[in-house]
Amino acid sequence: TQEKIAAQTQTIIFEKISPDAASVFNPDPTKFEDITKILISVVNSVTGASFTLTKIPELPSSIQAPNSKVFKYYSINKEGIQDNNIKSLTIEFSVTKEFLTSNNLNADSIRLFRFTDKWTELPTEKINEDNNKVNYKATSPGASYFAISTAGVQETSAETTGAAIEEPVLRKAPSSKAVWVAIIILILVAIVIYLIMLKKKKK
């Protein structure tokens, strides 16, 4: 028996989004404990646009996970608005101190990543913290898949992959003594061949 956990989703339809002030998407805290607020800024006024926030248990098979320590995955989808009309999405989120401590992470290492054709690190800053979590905000140029993760890429070592490191084979040069022995043997062989040929001529 396989159990599938349904993704948690919330959609908000905005009557109007004006470039004069950002519109606020307040996620339901009972569904989204990590995303606390999304500020939507547009280039031109738009009516009837909708944004959907989804908490994702795992990424689609077509998207490779970032090579870093991931806290959570989310997606933000939009309808009724063109990509070039989105000025920015300011996403406020939090990471539990339990996650940071258990993974030996510094709070300043956390970033928000956005996926287009690859994972891109977004400008992220720490806002504040309390006893249980650290709060951040990041700015994205548009909607997509997002990963709350550590900054940069973790290098893969031979220890983690199980691959053996091959040491270079050092070939020793022949010693000078061995060289002289080989020369003497060649000379002796040459003398023997010469004597044999000389003996045949005398016959």
Solvent accessible surface area in square Angstrom, and as a share of the most:
residue,aa,sasa,rsa
1,T,189,1.10
2,Q,166,0.74
3,E,156,0.70
4,K,185,0.78
5,I,135,0.69
6,A,86,0.67
7,A,51,0.39
8,Q,70,0.31
9,T,57,0.33
10,Q,38,0.17
11,T,72,0.42
12,I,44,0.22
13,I,127,0.64
14,F,23,0.10
15,E,157,0.70
16,K,120,0.51
17,I,0,0.00
18,S,33,0.21
19,P,64,0.40
20,D,134,0.69
21,A,69,0.54
22,A,43,0.34
23,S,18,0.12
24,V,64,0.37
25,F,1,0.00
26,N,90,0.46
27,P,9,0.06
28,D,48,0.25
29,P,105,0.66
30,T,116,0.67
31,K,79,0.34
32,F,3,0.01
33,E,87,0.39
34,D,3,0.01
35,I,5,0.03
36,T,62,0.36
37,K,69,0.29
38,I,3,0.01
39,L,49,0.24
40,I,0,0.00
41,S,29,0.18
42,V,2,0.01
43,V,77,0.44
44,N,94,0.48
45,S,60,0.39
46,V,21,0.12
47,T,96,0.56
48,G,45,0.43
49,A,0,0.00
50,S,15,0.10
51,F,1,0.01
52,T,27,0.16
53,L,1,0.00
54,T,19,0.11
55,K,41,0.17
56,I,23,0.12
57,P,81,0.51
58,E,133,0.60
59,L,26,0.13
60,P,51,0.32
61,S,126,0.81
62,S,103,0.67
63,I,19,0.10
64,Q,154,0.68
65,A,57,0.44
66,P,19,0.12
67,N,80,0.41
68,S,18,0.12
69,K,81,0.34
70,V,37,0.21
71,F,28,0.12
72,K,54,0.23
73,Y,32,0.12
74,Y,4,0.01
75,S,6,0.04
76,I,4,0.02
77,N,83,0.43
78,K,56,0.24
79,E,127,0.57
80,G,59,0.56
81,I,10,0.05
82,Q,131,0.58
83,D,100,0.52
84,N,130,0.67
85,N,20,0.10
86,I,11,0.06
87,K,139,0.59
88,S,22,0.14
89,L,0,0.00
90,T,26,0.15
91,I,3,0.02
92,E,38,0.17
93,F,1,0.01
94,S,3,0.02
95,V,0,0.00
96,T,54,0.31
97,K,60,0.25
98,E,138,0.62
99,F,28,0.12
100,L,11,0.05
101,T,106,0.62
102,S,86,0.56
103,N,44,0.23
104,N,140,0.72
105,L,43,0.21
106,N,98,0.50
107,A,20,0.15
108,D,89,0.46
109,S,31,0.20
110,I,1,0.01
111,R,63,0.23
112,L,1,0.01
113,F,16,0.07
114,R,41,0.15
115,F,34,0.14
116,T,72,0.42
117,D,123,0.64
118,K,135,0.57
119,W,42,0.15
120,T,63,0.37
121,E,76,0.34
122,L,9,0.05
123,P,100,0.63
124,T,27,0.16
125,E,99,0.44
126,K,82,0.35
127,I,76,0.39
128,N,80,0.41
129,E,87,0.39
130,D,67,0.35
131,N,141,0.72
132,N,112,0.58
133,K,66,0.28
134,V,1,0.01
135,N,30,0.16
136,Y,4,0.01
137,K,74,0.31
138,A,2,0.01
139,T,59,0.34
140,S,1,0.00
141,P,82,0.52
142,G,5,0.05
143,A,19,0.15
144,S,25,0.16
145,Y,66,0.25
146,F,5,0.02
147,A,0,0.00
148,I,1,0.01
149,S,0,0.00
150,T,8,0.05
151,A,40,0.31
152,G,38,0.37
153,V,114,0.65
154,Q,91,0.40
155,E,168,0.75
156,T,86,0.50
157,S,55,0.36
158,A,32,0.25
159,E,160,0.72
160,T,105,0.61
161,T,80,0.46
162,G,68,0.66
163,A,62,0.48
164,A,94,0.73
165,I,139,0.71
166,E,159,0.71
167,E,146,0.65
168,P,114,0.72
169,V,124,0.72
170,L,157,0.78
171,R,215,0.79
172,K,191,0.81
173,A,89,0.69
174,P,105,0.66
175,S,69,0.45
176,S,82,0.53
177,K,157,0.66
178,A,53,0.41
179,V,66,0.38
180,W,157,0.55
181,V,74,0.43
182,A,52,0.40
183,I,69,0.35
184,I,93,0.47
185,I,97,0.49
186,L,124,0.62
187,I,92,0.47
188,L,99,0.49
189,V,74,0.42
190,A,59,0.46
191,I,82,0.42
192,V,81,0.47
193,I,92,0.47
194,Y,134,0.51
195,L,99,0.49
196,I,90,0.45
197,M,109,0.49
198,L,67,0.33
199,K,128,0.54
200,K,141,0.60
201,K,160,0.68
202,K,164,0.70
203,K,188,0.80
